Amino acid sequence: MLDTSSWPEIDLDVLKDVHLDPTNVRLETADLKVEADIIQDLFANEDALGLVEGICKVGYLTHERPVVLMRSGKYIMVEGNRRLAALKAIQNPMLVPDYQARVSTLVTLVPNRSALATVRAMVAPSQEEADQLIAAIHTGNLRKPWSPSRQAAFFQAQINAGRTLRELITRYPTIDVRKFVFRAHIVNLFRSVHYADAELQDYLATKKWARGLSTLARIYESREFLDLTGLSMDDAGNITMTLSTSAFKGVATAIVRGMYEENINTRSLNSVSSPRYTQLLKELRQIAADAGSASSQPGQSAPSPGPSSRGGSSSPTVGSVPGSVPSPVAASSIQNSPPSGRTRKPRTLDLGQIKPDASYPAGLKLLLGELSEIDVPKYPNATFLIIRAVLEKSIKAFAEAKSIDIKSTGNSQNGYVQLHNALKWLLEYVKANGPTYLIQVIEGIRTGKIVTYTSTADALNATNHNHHFLVDRDQVFAMWDSIDSLMKYLMKP
C-alpha cells in the first residue's frame, strides 16, 4: 500500500533547483529534451497560461504537493509539471516568448513575486512509487467532481451568507460566477412552481431531477429560451422575466414533464438544431402564446412585453441577491396561477425518442427533423406523406445497417423495394429475430386488421397515389402513435 506520509519535503528554487520532466505524459511530443521546448509545449497544449492566471489572481494553492524525483543528480518534477511551468514563467516570462506579454501583464497582479520563487515538493523514494501516486491521482478518480446542481448550490450558499454577486465575482476571479448564480436562481424558479401533477412535484425532490439539471441548462442557456421568457440577471444579481407567471407555469410544466418522462435529455437536446429541441421550443412558444391569449380575455390584462417594476404580476422580478428563492410576489404568483381549464392539443408530432443511428444517411436524419417541425393541424396531408416516406426509409436504413439487401430476399416489385415490400421483409425479420411484440404492430400496419384504416400501409400509399384520399390532424396523430414503437426499434439497428 502506498504511504506518502514518510516522504520528505523540500523547498526548491523553481528556476535553478528543479526541472521539468521530459517523460511527462502530458507532453504532446514524446522526444522533447530541452526545457524550453517542454515549457512551450505545456503552454501550447496544456493551458499552463490558465494556471498562471489562477496563481496571479487567486494565489498559489498548497493543498496538493507536487512530487520530485532525483535523476542523474537533478531534481525532476514528476507530478506538477504544469504548476512548475507556470511558476517558472512567472519568474521569467521570456521563457515563453509566444506568451510573454500576457504572462508579464498577469505578473503585475502579484504583490510579491519573490514569494513564488520557490516551491515545496515531496521527494519520491523511487520511480515506481512515484508512478503509483501519479496513477492514483490521474486515473483512480479519487476525487468526485461536483455536479452542476452542486456547483450552483455552492454559490447560492455564498449568496445566502450575505455576499453580493459583485463580491463573489471579486472573490473568485477565475470562475464564471454569474453562470452559477444564474443557474441557482433558475433552479429555484422551477422549484417554486406548484405543479398540477403530484408526480412532477415529487420529482423535483429526487436525485434524478438533480442529475438532470445539465439537461435544464441546455434549455435555459439557449438564446431562444431566453428570448421567449425574457429571463435576465443584472449586475446586482436580480433576475427579471417578461413572461407572465401563468405562462411560465405552463412552460415549466412542459419541461419538467419531458425530463420526468425522459424524452427531454442531453441526448435528445444534443444541439439547438436537433428535432427534439426544435419541437420543444415550438411547444413552449405555443404555450406562451396560449397563455397570452387567455390573459387578454375580458376582465384580464395582457402581460407586459418588457420588464416591469419589481413586484409586478405580469413580468415579475423572480429572484434577487441576497436570497435563495424567487421573490415572494413572483413565487406566490406562480404557485397560485390557475389552470387554463382546457387541454391544448399538440401541433407537432413527438419525435423525442426517435433518434436515428449515427450510421443512417443524412437524408433520413434531415427528413426526421423536418417531420418534427411541421404544423400538423395546418398541414395534415403533407405530414401524412412525410410519415410514409420516413417509415419506408427507416426500414431500408435499418436493413442496410445490418448489411441486408431487401431486394435480394425476394421482397421487391419490378426491381424496386416499395413500402409494402419493406414491411413484408421487416415482418419476416422480426418473426425470425424478435422482438415478438412488434409482429402485431407490423401486421396491423400492413393489413389493417388490427387498427383503423388510416393507420395502415394502404392508407399511406393512398395519400401518395390516390388524388381523392385525404386525412385530418387526428388521423395523422393516430398513424404516428401506431408506428411509434416500431420507429423506436428501427432507430437502433
C-alpha positions as CSV (number, residue, x, y, z in Angstrom):
1,M,0.0,0.0,0.0
2,L,1.3,3.4,-1.0
3,D,2.2,5.6,2.0
4,T,3.4,9.2,1.3
5,S,3.5,10.4,4.9
6,S,7.1,9.4,5.2
7,W,8.2,11.1,2.0
8,P,10.5,14.1,2.8
9,E,9.5,17.6,1.7
10,I,12.0,20.1,0.3
11,D,11.9,23.8,-0.8
12,L,13.4,24.2,-4.3
13,D,14.2,27.3,-6.4
14,V,11.8,27.0,-9.4
15,L,14.5,28.3,-11.9
16,K,17.7,26.7,-10.6
17,D,16.9,23.6,-8.5
18,V,14.1,21.7,-10.2
19,H,13.5,20.7,-13.8
20,L,10.5,19.7,-15.9
21,D,10.1,16.0,-16.7
22,P,10.8,15.2,-20.4
23,T,8.9,11.9,-19.9
24,N,5.8,13.7,-18.7
25,V,2.7,12.0,-20.3
26,R,1.1,15.4,-20.8
27,L,3.6,16.3,-23.4
28,E,2.3,16.4,-27.0
29,T,5.7,15.3,-28.3
30,A,7.4,12.5,-26.6
31,D,11.0,13.3,-27.5
32,L,11.3,16.8,-26.0
33,K,14.5,17.1,-24.1
34,V,15.2,20.8,-24.0
35,E,13.4,22.5,-21.1
36,A,12.5,25.5,-23.2
37,D,10.6,23.1,-25.6
38,I,8.9,21.4,-22.7
39,I,7.6,24.6,-21.2
40,Q,6.4,25.8,-24.6
41,D,4.5,22.5,-25.1
42,L,2.8,22.8,-21.7
43,F,1.7,26.4,-22.5
44,A,0.5,25.5,-26.0
45,N,-1.2,22.2,-25.3
46,E,-2.0,22.0,-21.5
47,D,-3.1,25.6,-20.8
48,A,-0.3,26.5,-18.5
49,L,-1.2,30.1,-19.1
50,G,-4.6,29.5,-17.4
51,L,-2.7,28.3,-14.4
52,V,-0.5,31.4,-14.4
53,E,-3.7,33.5,-14.4
54,G,-5.1,31.5,-11.5
55,I,-1.9,31.8,-9.4
56,C,-1.6,35.6,-10.1
57,K,-5.3,36.3,-9.4
58,V,-6.1,33.8,-6.6
59,G,-2.7,32.7,-5.3
60,Y,-0.6,29.6,-5.3
61,L,-2.7,26.8,-3.7
62,T,-0.7,24.4,-1.5
63,H,-3.4,21.8,-0.7
64,E,-1.7,19.4,-3.1
65,R,2.1,19.0,-3.0
66,P,4.0,18.4,-6.3
67,V,6.3,15.5,-6.4
68,V,10.0,15.4,-7.4
69,L,12.4,12.6,-8.0
70,M,16.2,12.6,-8.1
71,R,17.5,11.6,-11.5
72,S,21.2,11.8,-12.6
73,G,21.8,14.2,-9.7
74,K,18.9,16.5,-10.6
75,Y,15.5,17.0,-9.1
76,I,12.9,16.3,-11.8
77,M,9.2,17.3,-11.3
78,V,7.3,14.0,-11.9
79,E,3.9,15.3,-10.6
80,G,3.1,19.0,-11.0
81,N,4.7,19.9,-14.3
82,R,2.0,22.5,-15.3
83,R,2.5,24.2,-11.9
84,L,6.2,24.3,-12.3
85,A,6.0,25.6,-15.9
86,A,3.6,28.3,-14.6
87,L,5.9,29.3,-11.7
88,K,9.0,29.4,-14.0
89,A,7.1,31.7,-16.4
90,I,6.0,33.9,-13.6
91,Q,9.7,34.3,-12.5
92,N,10.9,34.8,-16.1
93,P,8.2,35.5,-18.8
94,M,10.9,35.4,-21.5
95,L,10.9,31.6,-21.1
96,V,7.7,31.5,-23.1
97,P,8.1,34.0,-26.0
98,D,4.7,33.3,-27.5
99,Y,3.0,34.2,-24.2
100,Q,5.5,36.7,-22.8
101,A,3.3,39.8,-23.0
102,R,0.3,38.0,-21.4
103,V,2.4,36.5,-18.6
104,S,4.0,39.8,-17.9
105,T,0.6,41.5,-17.6
106,L,-0.6,38.9,-15.2
107,V,2.5,39.1,-13.1
108,T,1.8,42.7,-12.3
109,L,-1.2,41.5,-10.2
110,V,1.2,39.6,-7.9
111,P,2.1,41.7,-4.8
112,N,5.4,39.7,-4.1
113,R,6.7,37.7,-7.0
114,S,9.7,36.5,-5.0
115,A,7.3,34.6,-2.7
116,L,6.7,32.3,-5.7
117,A,10.3,31.8,-6.5
118,T,10.5,28.6,-4.5
119,V,8.2,25.5,-4.5
120,R,7.7,23.0,-1.7
121,A,7.7,19.5,-3.1
122,M,7.6,15.9,-1.8
123,V,10.6,13.7,-2.8
124,A,9.5,10.3,-4.0
125,P,11.8,7.4,-2.9
126,S,11.7,5.8,-6.4
127,Q,10.2,6.0,-9.9
128,E,8.0,3.0,-9.1
129,E,6.4,4.7,-6.0
130,A,6.1,8.0,-7.9
131,D,4.3,6.2,-10.7
132,Q,1.9,4.6,-8.2
133,L,1.0,8.0,-6.8
134,I,0.6,9.6,-10.3
135,A,-1.7,6.8,-11.4
136,A,-3.8,7.1,-8.3
137,I,-4.2,10.8,-8.8
138,H,-4.9,10.8,-12.6
139,T,-6.6,7.5,-13.3
140,G,-8.1,6.4,-10.0
141,N,-11.0,9.0,-9.8
142,L,-10.3,9.5,-6.1
143,R,-11.9,13.0,-6.3
144,K,-15.6,13.1,-7.3
145,P,-16.4,16.2,-9.4
146,W,-19.2,18.4,-8.4
147,S,-22.5,18.0,-10.2
148,P,-24.0,21.1,-11.9
149,S,-26.6,21.4,-9.2
150,R,-23.8,21.2,-6.5
151,Q,-21.8,23.9,-8.3
152,A,-24.8,26.2,-8.3
153,A,-25.6,25.3,-4.7
154,F,-22.2,26.4,-3.6
155,F,-22.6,29.9,-4.9
156,Q,-26.2,30.0,-3.8
157,A,-24.9,29.3,-0.3
158,Q,-22.5,32.2,-0.6
159,I,-25.4,34.5,-1.6
160,N,-27.4,33.2,1.4
161,A,-24.5,34.1,3.6
162,G,-25.0,37.7,2.5
163,R,-22.4,38.1,-0.2
164,T,-23.4,40.1,-3.3
165,L,-22.8,39.0,-6.8
166,R,-20.1,41.7,-7.2
167,E,-18.3,40.4,-4.1
168,L,-18.4,36.8,-5.4
169,I,-17.0,37.9,-8.8
170,T,-14.2,39.7,-7.0
171,R,-13.6,36.7,-4.6
172,Y,-13.5,34.1,-7.4
173,P,-11.9,36.0,-10.4
174,T,-11.1,32.9,-12.4
175,I,-14.6,31.3,-12.1
176,D,-17.7,32.2,-14.1
177,V,-19.7,33.2,-11.0
178,R,-22.5,34.8,-13.0
179,K,-23.3,31.5,-14.7
180,F,-23.6,29.6,-11.4
181,V,-25.6,32.3,-9.6
182,F,-28.0,32.5,-12.6
183,R,-28.3,28.6,-12.6
184,A,-29.2,28.6,-8.9
185,H,-32.0,31.2,-9.4
186,I,-33.3,29.3,-12.4
187,V,-33.4,26.0,-10.5
188,N,-35.2,27.7,-7.6
189,L,-37.7,29.3,-10.1
190,F,-38.6,25.9,-11.4
191,R,-38.9,24.5,-7.9
192,S,-41.2,27.3,-6.9
193,V,-43.9,26.3,-9.4
194,H,-46.9,24.5,-7.9
195,Y,-47.3,21.7,-10.5
196,A,-50.8,20.3,-11.0
197,D,-49.5,16.8,-11.3
198,A,-48.3,15.5,-7.9
199,E,-45.7,13.2,-9.6
200,L,-44.0,16.2,-11.0
201,Q,-44.0,17.9,-7.7
202,D,-42.4,14.9,-6.1
203,Y,-39.9,14.5,-9.0
204,L,-38.3,17.9,-8.1
205,A,-37.2,16.4,-4.8
206,T,-35.4,13.4,-6.3
207,K,-31.8,12.8,-7.2
208,K,-33.0,12.1,-10.7
209,W,-34.1,15.7,-11.1
210,A,-30.7,16.9,-9.6
211,R,-28.8,14.7,-12.1
212,G,-30.9,16.1,-14.9
213,L,-30.0,19.8,-14.3
214,S,-27.5,19.6,-17.2
215,T,-30.5,19.0,-19.4
216,L,-32.3,22.0,-17.9
217,A,-29.2,24.1,-18.5
218,R,-29.2,23.2,-22.2
219,I,-32.7,24.8,-22.4
220,Y,-32.3,27.9,-20.3
221,E,-28.9,28.8,-21.6
222,S,-30.2,28.9,-25.2
223,R,-30.9,32.2,-26.8
224,E,-34.3,31.1,-28.0
225,F,-35.5,30.2,-24.4
226,L,-34.1,33.5,-23.0
227,D,-35.8,35.4,-25.8
228,L,-39.1,33.6,-25.1
229,T,-39.1,34.1,-21.3
230,G,-37.2,37.4,-21.1
231,L,-35.1,35.9,-18.2
232,S,-32.1,38.0,-17.4
233,M,-29.9,38.9,-14.5
234,D,-28.5,42.4,-13.8
235,D,-25.1,43.2,-12.3
236,A,-26.6,43.1,-8.8
237,G,-27.8,39.6,-9.2
238,N,-31.5,40.5,-9.6
239,I,-33.4,38.3,-12.1
240,T,-36.3,39.6,-14.1
241,M,-38.7,37.8,-16.5
242,T,-41.0,39.2,-19.2
243,L,-43.1,36.1,-19.4
244,S,-46.3,36.1,-17.3
245,T,-46.3,33.8,-14.3
246,S,-49.1,31.7,-15.7
247,A,-47.3,31.3,-18.9
248,F,-44.1,30.3,-17.1
249,K,-46.0,27.7,-15.2
250,G,-47.1,26.1,-18.4
251,V,-43.5,26.3,-19.8
252,A,-42.0,24.9,-16.7
253,T,-44.6,22.1,-16.6
254,A,-43.8,21.1,-20.2
255,I,-40.1,21.0,-19.5
256,V,-40.3,19.1,-16.2
257,R,-42.8,16.7,-17.7
258,G,-40.4,16.0,-20.6
259,M,-37.5,15.5,-18.1
260,Y,-39.6,13.2,-15.9
261,E,-40.7,11.1,-18.9
262,E,-37.1,11.1,-20.2
263,N,-37.9,12.3,-23.7
264,I,-36.0,15.5,-22.9
265,N,-32.4,14.7,-22.0
266,T,-28.9,15.7,-23.1
267,R,-29.0,13.2,-25.9
268,S,-32.3,14.4,-27.4
269,L,-31.2,18.0,-26.9
270,N,-27.7,17.5,-28.2
271,S,-27.9,20.7,-30.3
272,V,-30.2,23.6,-30.9
273,S,-30.9,22.0,-34.4
274,S,-31.9,18.6,-33.0
275,P,-35.5,17.5,-33.8
276,R,-36.5,17.3,-30.1
277,Y,-35.0,20.8,-29.3
278,T,-36.9,22.3,-32.3
279,Q,-40.1,20.6,-31.3
280,L,-39.8,21.6,-27.6
281,L,-39.2,25.3,-28.4
282,K,-42.2,25.3,-30.7
283,E,-44.3,23.8,-28.0
284,L,-43.1,26.4,-25.4
285,R,-43.8,29.2,-27.8
286,Q,-47.3,27.9,-28.3
287,I,-47.8,27.6,-24.5
288,A,-46.7,31.2,-24.1
289,A,-48.9,32.3,-26.9
290,D,-52.0,30.5,-25.5
291,A,-51.3,32.0,-22.0
292,G,-51.1,35.4,-23.6
293,S,-54.4,34.9,-25.4
294,A,-56.0,33.7,-22.2
295,S,-54.7,36.7,-20.2
296,S,-56.1,39.1,-22.9
297,Q,-59.7,37.9,-22.4
298,P,-62.2,40.4,-20.9
299,G,-61.5,41.1,-17.3
300,Q,-57.8,40.3,-17.5
301,S,-54.8,42.3,-18.5
302,A,-52.3,41.1,-21.1
303,P,-48.6,40.6,-19.9
304,S,-46.3,43.5,-20.5
305,P,-43.9,43.0,-23.4
306,G,-41.0,44.3,-21.4
307,P,-39.6,44.1,-17.9
308,S,-41.9,45.5,-15.3
309,S,-41.2,47.1,-12.0
310,R,-40.3,44.9,-9.1
311,G,-43.3,43.0,-7.8
312,G,-45.4,43.4,-11.0
313,S,-47.7,40.4,-11.6
314,S,-47.2,40.2,-15.3
315,S,-43.5,40.5,-15.5
316,P,-42.2,39.9,-12.0
317,T,-38.7,40.0,-10.6
318,V,-38.2,36.3,-9.9
319,G,-35.1,36.3,-7.9
320,S,-32.6,38.7,-6.2
321,V,-29.5,38.8,-4.2
322,P,-29.3,38.1,-1.4
323,G,-31.8,35.3,-1.1
324,S,-32.1,31.7,-2.5
325,V,-35.6,31.7,-3.8
326,P,-37.6,33.9,-6.1
327,S,-39.2,36.9,-4.6
328,P,-42.4,36.3,-2.6
329,V,-44.6,38.0,-5.1
330,A,-43.3,36.0,-8.0
331,A,-43.3,32.7,-6.2
332,S,-46.8,33.2,-5.0
333,S,-48.0,34.2,-8.4
334,I,-46.5,31.1,-9.9
335,Q,-47.9,28.8,-7.3
336,N,-51.4,30.2,-7.4
337,S,-51.8,30.8,-11.1
338,P,-55.0,29.0,-12.2
339,P,-55.0,26.2,-14.7
340,S,-56.1,27.1,-18.2
341,G,-59.2,25.0,-17.9
342,R,-58.7,23.3,-21.3
343,T,-56.4,20.7,-22.7
344,R,-54.3,22.0,-25.5
345,K,-53.9,19.6,-28.4
346,P,-50.3,19.3,-29.7
347,R,-49.5,20.8,-33.1
348,T,-46.4,18.7,-33.8
349,L,-45.5,15.1,-33.6
350,D,-43.4,13.9,-30.7
351,L,-40.1,12.7,-32.0
352,G,-38.3,13.0,-28.7
353,Q,-37.4,9.3,-28.6
354,I,-36.8,8.9,-32.4
355,K,-33.0,9.3,-32.6
356,P,-31.5,7.8,-35.8
357,D,-28.4,5.8,-35.5
358,A,-25.2,7.7,-36.4
359,S,-24.7,5.4,-39.4
360,Y,-28.0,6.3,-41.0
361,P,-27.9,8.5,-44.1
362,A,-28.2,12.3,-43.8
363,G,-31.3,12.3,-46.0
364,L,-33.3,10.3,-43.4
365,K,-32.0,12.4,-40.5
366,L,-33.0,15.6,-42.3
367,L,-36.4,14.3,-43.1
368,L,-37.0,13.3,-39.4
369,G,-36.0,16.9,-38.4
370,E,-38.5,18.4,-40.9
371,L,-41.2,16.0,-39.7
372,S,-40.7,17.1,-36.1
373,E,-41.3,20.8,-37.1
374,I,-44.3,20.6,-39.4
375,D,-47.6,22.1,-38.1
376,V,-49.9,19.0,-38.2
377,P,-53.3,20.8,-37.9
378,K,-52.2,23.2,-40.7
379,Y,-50.6,20.6,-43.0
380,P,-52.1,17.1,-42.1
381,N,-51.8,15.6,-45.6
382,A,-48.3,16.8,-46.1
383,T,-47.4,15.3,-42.7
384,F,-49.0,12.0,-43.7
385,L,-46.9,11.9,-46.8
386,I,-43.7,12.5,-44.9
387,I,-44.6,9.8,-42.3
388,R,-44.9,7.4,-45.2
389,A,-41.5,8.4,-46.6
390,V,-39.9,8.3,-43.1
391,L,-41.3,4.8,-42.4
392,E,-40.1,3.3,-45.7
393,K,-36.6,5.0,-45.5
394,S,-36.2,3.9,-41.8
395,I,-36.8,0.3,-42.7
396,K,-34.3,0.5,-45.6
397,A,-31.7,2.2,-43.4
398,F,-32.3,-0.5,-40.7
399,A,-31.7,-3.3,-43.2
400,E,-28.7,-1.5,-44.7
401,A,-27.1,-1.1,-41.3
402,K,-27.4,-4.9,-40.9
403,S,-25.8,-5.4,-44.3
404,I,-29.1,-6.8,-45.7
405,D,-30.3,-6.1,-49.2
406,I,-34.1,-6.3,-49.0
407,K,-34.3,-6.8,-52.8
408,S,-32.2,-10.0,-52.5
409,T,-34.6,-11.5,-50.0
410,G,-37.3,-11.6,-52.7
411,N,-39.2,-8.6,-51.4
412,S,-39.3,-6.3,-54.4
413,Q,-41.5,-5.3,-57.3
414,N,-40.1,-4.9,-60.8
415,G,-36.7,-4.5,-59.2
416,Y,-37.8,-1.8,-56.7
417,V,-38.4,-2.0,-52.9
418,Q,-41.5,-0.1,-52.0
419,L,-43.2,0.4,-48.7
420,H,-45.2,-2.9,-48.8
421,N,-42.1,-4.8,-49.8
422,A,-40.1,-3.2,-46.9
423,L,-42.9,-4.0,-44.4
424,K,-43.1,-7.6,-45.6
425,W,-39.4,-8.1,-45.2
426,L,-39.4,-6.4,-41.8
427,L,-42.2,-8.7,-40.6
428,E,-40.2,-11.8,-41.7
429,Y,-37.1,-10.4,-40.0
430,V,-38.9,-9.7,-36.7
431,K,-40.6,-13.1,-36.7
432,A,-37.2,-14.7,-37.0
433,N,-35.2,-12.4,-34.7
434,G,-37.8,-10.7,-32.4
435,P,-39.0,-8.7,-30.6
436,T,-42.3,-10.6,-30.9
437,Y,-44.4,-7.6,-29.7
438,L,-43.7,-5.9,-33.0
439,I,-45.3,-8.6,-35.0
440,Q,-48.8,-7.4,-34.4
441,V,-47.7,-3.8,-34.9
442,I,-46.3,-4.6,-38.3
443,E,-49.2,-6.8,-39.2
444,G,-51.6,-4.1,-38.3
445,I,-49.9,-1.6,-40.5
446,R,-49.7,-4.0,-43.4
447,T,-53.2,-5.4,-43.3
448,G,-55.4,-3.0,-41.3
449,K,-56.9,-6.0,-39.4
450,I,-55.9,-4.7,-36.0
451,V,-56.1,-0.9,-36.3
452,T,-58.2,1.7,-38.1
453,Y,-57.7,2.1,-41.9
454,T,-55.9,5.4,-41.7
455,S,-53.2,3.7,-39.6
456,T,-52.3,1.2,-42.4
457,A,-49.8,1.0,-45.2
458,D,-52.7,1.1,-47.7
459,A,-53.7,4.5,-46.3
460,L,-50.1,5.6,-46.5
461,N,-50.0,4.5,-50.1
462,A,-53.4,6.1,-50.8
463,T,-52.2,9.5,-49.7
464,N,-49.3,9.2,-52.1
465,H,-51.2,7.9,-55.1
466,N,-55.0,8.5,-54.7
467,H,-55.9,12.1,-55.5
468,H,-59.3,11.7,-53.8
469,F,-57.8,10.5,-50.4
470,L,-57.3,12.9,-47.5
471,V,-56.7,12.8,-43.8
472,D,-57.3,15.1,-40.8
473,R,-55.0,16.0,-37.9
474,D,-56.4,13.3,-35.6
475,Q,-55.8,10.6,-38.2
476,V,-52.2,11.8,-38.6
477,F,-51.6,11.6,-34.8
478,A,-53.2,8.2,-34.8
479,M,-51.0,7.0,-37.6
480,W,-47.9,8.2,-35.8
481,D,-49.0,6.7,-32.5
482,S,-49.5,3.3,-34.2
483,I,-45.9,3.2,-35.5
484,D,-44.2,4.9,-32.6
485,S,-42.8,1.7,-31.0
486,L,-41.8,0.4,-34.5
487,M,-39.9,3.7,-35.2
488,K,-38.0,3.5,-31.9
489,Y,-37.0,-0.1,-32.8
490,L,-35.8,0.9,-36.3
491,M,-33.6,3.7,-35.0
492,K,-31.3,1.1,-33.2
493,P,-30.0,-1.5,-35.7
